[in-house]
Amino acid sequence: MDISLSNYSKKTPATAKFIGDVMLFSAPLISAAIMAAPFDEPLKSWLLFGFNLVLVVGKIITKFFGEEDTDITAPTQ
């Protein structure tokens, strides 16, 4: 698995896709948990900002992972 800007249009490896999807889908759950926590409002705001930023950027980064070319074909004669 390699990371590069040229991998954006390539198929994302299953492991990276799974990790990115978990990050994206966990954002609302974590946001709800933070909102229900007994913290001061400024702290809640910063926690929401920080967690959502990390999770969404993490999902975006996983889009740039690509599978290495391991296509083995028989030489033609």
Buried (B, 14 or more C-beta within 10 A) or exposed (E): EEEEEEBEEBEBBEEBBEBBEBBBEEBEEBBEEBEEEEEEEEEBEEBBEEBBEEBBEBBEBBBBBBBEEEEEEEEEE
